[in-house]
Amino acid sequence: MTEIQHKLTTAQIAHKAADLILDKKGQDLVVLDISAMTSSSLADYLVIATGANKRQVQAIAEELDKQMKHAGVRRLSVTGRDYGWWVLVDLGDVLVHVMQEDARRFYDLESLWADAPIVRRVDGMSPEVLARPDADSEPDPDEDPQPAPDA
């Protein structure tokens, strides 16, 4: 028996990405609707989240890539995965930015898109993640900041 994949809307892809990030203990998640602001059709949604360290940022990007592929969502590119400081996953009309805290503060993407409506925000970790016994992972002090992705 073959399974029929239903095409997800752009909004559903953005929310699915957000859910996957929260499942992997991503923090300070925000989903911005930039569709009315991008005449060049850059994207419709930005999903921005923080990972505690290089390994977590990379793990979030890997899981996002894997689960989106499984859901039939075409990934155009992944940039910055090797560095793990800022990973950009381009899902076409949804751009997902997973960053370490220093990168997030430095580039401050939310300020660049300050006029975009916030569709979803989770400050800190989601309540479900906070309830898990392993939710308090520490950042890796041996990690150096890395350059931004080239996208």
C-alpha positions in Angstrom: 0.0 0.0 0.0 1.4 3.4 -0.9 1.1 6.4 1.3 -0.3 9.6 -0.3 1.7 12.7 0.7 -0.5 15.8 1.0 1.3 19.0 0.0 1.9 21.2 3.0 1.1 24.9 2.8 3.9 27.4 3.4 2.4 28.2 6.9 2.2 24.5 7.8 5.9 24.1 6.8 6.9 27.0 9.0 5.0 25.6 12.0 6.3 22.1 11.4 9.8 23.5 11.4 9.1 25.4 14.6 7.7 22.2 16.2 10.7 20.2 15.2 13.1 22.8 16.6 11.2 22.8 19.9 11.3 19.0 20.0 15.1 19.2 19.7 15.2 21.7 22.6 15.7 24.8 20.5 15.1 28.0 22.4 13.7 31.5 21.9 11.8 30.5 18.8 10.1 33.1 16.6 8.2 32.7 13.3 7.8 35.9 11.2 5.5 36.3 8.3 7.6 38.3 5.8 5.4 37.6 2.8 4.0 41.1 2.5 7.5 42.6 3.0 9.5 40.8 0.3 8.7 42.1 -3.2 11.7 40.0 -4.4 9.9 36.9 -3.1 12.8 36.0 -0.8 10.5 33.9 1.3 7.1 34.0 3.1 8.3 33.0 6.6 11.4 33.2 8.7 11.8 30.8 11.5 14.5 31.8 13.9 15.7 29.9 17.0 18.7 29.5 19.3 20.7 26.4 20.0 22.8 26.1 23.2 26.0 25.1 21.4 27.5 23.9 18.1 26.3 20.3 18.5 22.8 21.3 19.3 22.6 23.7 16.4 23.9 21.0 14.1 21.5 18.4 15.6 18.5 20.7 15.1 19.5 21.3 11.4 20.1 17.6 10.8 16.7 16.6 12.3 14.9 19.4 10.5 16.5 18.3 7.2 15.5 14.7 7.8 12.0 15.3 8.9 11.2 17.8 6.2 12.4 15.4 3.6 10.2 12.7 5.1 7.2 15.1 5.0 7.9 15.7 1.3 9.2 19.2 1.7 12.0 20.0 -0.7 15.1 21.5 0.8 17.0 23.9 -1.5 20.1 24.2 0.6 21.7 24.0 4.1 24.4 26.6 4.8 26.7 26.7 7.8 26.1 23.2 9.1 29.8 22.4 9.4 30.4 25.4 11.6 27.3 25.1 13.8 27.4 28.8 14.7 24.5 29.7 12.4 22.8 27.2 10.2 20.4 28.4 7.5 18.0 25.8 6.1 16.3 27.0 2.9 13.0 25.3 2.4 12.0 27.6 -0.4 9.4 29.9 0.9 10.5 29.2 4.5 13.9 30.1 5.7 15.0 28.5 9.0 17.8 30.1 11.0 19.2 28.1 13.9 21.9 30.1 15.7 24.1 30.0 18.8 23.2 32.8 21.2 26.2 35.0 20.2 25.3 34.8 16.5 21.7 35.6 17.2 22.6 38.7 19.2 25.2 39.9 16.7 23.0 39.5 13.6 19.7 40.4 15.3 17.5 39.2 12.4 14.4 40.1 14.4 15.4 43.8 14.3 16.0 43.6 10.5 12.5 42.3 10.1 10.9 44.3 12.9 7.9 45.3 10.8 7.0 41.6 10.1 4.1 40.1 12.0 5.1 37.6 14.6 3.1 34.4 13.9 4.5 32.4 16.8 6.9 33.1 19.6 8.3 30.8 22.4 10.6 32.5 24.8 13.1 30.2 26.4 12.2 26.5 26.0 8.7 25.2 25.4 6.9 24.0 28.6 7.0 20.4 27.3 10.8 20.6 26.9 11.3 22.2 30.3 9.4 19.3 31.9 12.0 16.8 30.5 14.7 15.8 32.9 17.5 16.4 30.4 16.4 19.9 29.4 19.2 21.8 31.1 22.1 21.3 28.6 25.0 23.6 29.1 26.8 25.5 26.3 30.2 24.2 25.1 32.8 26.6 26.5 35.4 25.4 24.0 33.6 26.6 20.9 34.7 29.7 18.9 32.4 31.9 17.0 32.2 31.1 13.3 31.3 33.2 10.3 27.8 33.6 9.1 26.5 31.4 6.3 27.0 32.7 2.8 23.3 32.9 2.0 
